[in-house]
Amino acid sequence: MTSVVLQFGSRSGSWFALGLFSAMFGLLGWGVAREIPKRSSRDSTFGRVLGLAMVVGPVVMIYASALSGFYEAQIEGSTLTLHYLVPSVVTEIALVDVVAARPIPAIRGRQRLQIVDRSGRYYESATWHRASIAQSAARLKELLPRPPSNRLRVERVQPVPSAGRERARWVG
């Protein structure tokens, strides 16, 4: 059984960026938590809460805007497995449940691959280069099973003189 792996973004680069911004905003938050009790009559709890907010707020926004999404899509057999930044976070989708795979715009001229399943859930990749996202979308579409054409066609026929109205004939 052949396994196909599509990669998006750089996990090591994302971890580095997350660590760098956490350290930067951590220093800022630590300074705020330390200085507020010194310069005001408020207790140290307010300073700690504000310092924590100075760390958590920007880091969460950076993660949500630039680092979230799956970094790897693995197709093995009839299953699509999506691997996220944290190695233990994995989502599995049956290939027959995938309805669409399309590139969508993201920040700084980059794109994300958006996968939609039968229940309407959206799964988005990490941001990556346009060409790579387009190639991955095309490759994933090639590997998706073709839906059977079980649709019934209705053909209009000429009115039957004895009935006085049109009849439809089912063509299967």
C-alpha positions as CSV (number, residue, x, y, z in Angstrom):
1,M,0.0,0.0,0.0
2,T,1.4,3.3,-1.1
3,S,1.4,6.3,1.3
4,V,1.4,9.9,0.0
5,V,2.5,12.7,2.3
6,L,1.9,16.3,1.5
7,Q,3.7,18.9,3.6
8,F,2.8,22.5,4.4
9,G,4.9,25.0,6.2
10,S,7.9,24.3,8.4
11,R,7.3,22.8,11.8
12,S,10.7,23.7,13.1
13,G,10.3,27.2,11.8
14,S,6.9,27.5,13.5
15,W,8.3,26.2,16.8
16,F,11.2,28.7,16.6
17,A,8.8,31.6,15.8
18,L,6.5,30.5,18.6
19,G,9.4,30.3,21.1
20,L,10.8,33.6,20.0
21,F,7.6,35.6,20.3
22,S,6.8,33.8,23.6
23,A,10.2,34.9,25.0
24,M,9.8,38.5,23.7
25,F,6.3,38.9,25.1
26,G,7.3,37.0,28.2
27,L,10.0,39.5,29.0
28,L,7.5,42.3,28.4
29,G,4.9,40.7,30.6
30,W,7.4,40.0,33.3
31,G,8.5,43.7,33.2
32,V,4.9,44.8,33.5
33,A,4.2,42.3,36.4
34,R,7.2,43.6,38.2
35,E,6.8,47.4,37.7
36,I,3.1,47.8,38.4
37,P,3.3,47.0,42.1
38,K,6.4,49.3,42.4
39,R,4.8,52.3,40.8
40,S,1.2,52.1,42.0
41,S,-0.7,51.4,45.1
42,R,-2.3,48.3,43.6
43,D,-1.4,44.9,44.8
44,S,0.8,42.5,42.8
45,T,-2.1,40.4,41.6
46,F,-3.2,43.0,39.1
47,G,0.4,43.3,37.8
48,R,0.6,39.5,37.4
49,V,-2.7,39.3,35.6
50,L,-1.8,42.2,33.3
51,G,1.7,40.7,32.7
52,L,0.1,37.3,31.8
53,A,-2.3,39.0,29.4
54,M,0.7,40.7,27.8
55,V,2.2,37.3,27.1
56,V,-0.9,35.2,26.2
57,G,-2.8,37.7,24.1
58,P,-0.2,38.4,21.4
59,V,1.2,34.8,21.3
60,V,-2.4,33.4,20.8
61,M,-3.0,35.9,18.0
62,I,0.3,35.1,16.3
63,Y,-0.5,31.3,16.5
64,A,-4.1,31.8,15.2
65,S,-3.1,34.0,12.3
66,A,0.1,32.4,11.1
67,L,0.9,29.1,12.7
68,S,-2.4,27.2,13.1
69,G,-3.5,24.5,10.7
70,F,-2.2,21.1,9.7
71,Y,1.4,20.8,8.6
72,E,1.2,17.4,7.0
73,A,-1.5,15.5,5.2
74,Q,-0.9,11.7,4.9
75,I,-3.0,9.6,2.5
76,E,-2.8,5.9,3.3
77,G,-5.4,3.6,1.9
78,S,-8.8,5.1,2.3
79,T,-7.8,7.5,5.1
80,L,-6.6,11.1,5.1
81,T,-4.6,11.9,8.3
82,L,-3.9,15.5,9.2
83,H,-0.9,16.2,11.5
84,Y,-0.8,19.5,13.3
85,L,2.1,21.5,14.9
86,V,1.9,19.6,18.2
87,P,2.7,16.0,17.2
88,S,0.0,14.4,19.3
89,V,-2.8,16.4,17.6
90,V,-4.0,14.3,14.6
91,T,-7.3,14.2,12.7
92,E,-8.4,11.3,10.5
93,I,-10.9,11.6,7.7
94,A,-12.2,8.9,5.4
95,L,-11.2,9.9,1.8
96,V,-14.8,9.2,0.7
97,D,-16.0,12.0,3.1
98,V,-13.7,14.7,1.5
99,V,-16.0,16.9,-0.6
100,A,-13.5,19.6,-1.6
101,A,-9.8,20.6,-1.5
102,R,-9.0,24.1,-2.6
103,P,-6.4,26.8,-2.0
104,I,-7.6,29.9,-0.1
105,P,-5.7,33.2,0.5
106,A,-3.8,33.7,3.7
107,I,-1.6,36.4,5.1
108,R,1.4,38.0,3.3
109,G,0.5,36.6,-0.1
110,R,0.6,33.0,1.1
111,Q,-2.2,30.4,0.9
112,R,-3.7,27.6,2.9
113,L,-5.2,24.4,1.6
114,Q,-8.8,24.1,2.8
115,I,-10.3,20.6,3.0
116,V,-14.1,20.3,3.4
117,D,-15.7,17.0,4.6
118,R,-19.2,15.7,4.0
119,S,-20.5,17.0,7.3
120,G,-19.4,20.6,6.4
121,R,-16.3,20.8,8.6
122,Y,-13.4,22.8,7.3
123,Y,-9.7,21.8,7.8
124,E,-7.0,24.3,6.9
125,S,-3.3,23.8,6.4
126,A,-0.6,26.0,7.7
127,T,0.3,28.9,5.5
128,W,2.7,28.1,2.7
129,H,3.8,29.2,-0.8
130,R,1.1,29.4,-3.5
131,A,2.8,27.0,-5.9
132,S,3.1,24.3,-3.3
133,I,-0.5,24.7,-2.1
134,A,-1.7,24.5,-5.7
135,Q,0.3,21.4,-6.4
136,S,-0.9,19.8,-3.1
137,A,-4.6,20.6,-3.9
138,A,-4.2,19.1,-7.4
139,R,-2.5,15.9,-6.0
140,L,-5.1,15.5,-3.3
141,K,-8.0,15.9,-5.9
142,E,-6.3,13.1,-8.0
143,L,-6.3,10.8,-5.0
144,L,-9.9,11.3,-4.0
145,P,-12.3,8.6,-5.0
146,R,-14.6,9.5,-7.8
147,P,-18.3,9.6,-6.7
148,P,-20.5,7.1,-8.6
149,S,-23.0,8.7,-10.9
150,N,-26.2,7.4,-9.4
151,R,-28.2,10.3,-10.6
152,L,-31.4,9.6,-12.4
153,R,-32.0,11.6,-15.5
154,V,-35.4,12.8,-16.5
155,E,-36.1,13.4,-20.2
156,R,-39.0,15.3,-21.5
157,V,-41.0,13.6,-24.2
158,Q,-43.7,14.8,-26.5
159,P,-47.2,15.0,-25.1
160,V,-49.1,11.8,-25.5
161,P,-52.4,12.6,-27.3
162,S,-54.6,10.2,-25.3
163,A,-53.4,11.5,-21.9
164,G,-53.5,15.2,-22.9
165,R,-50.4,16.0,-20.7
166,E,-46.7,15.4,-20.7
167,R,-45.2,12.3,-19.2
168,A,-41.7,11.9,-18.0
169,R,-39.7,8.8,-18.7
170,W,-37.0,7.7,-16.2
171,V,-33.7,6.9,-17.8
172,G,-31.4,5.1,-15.4
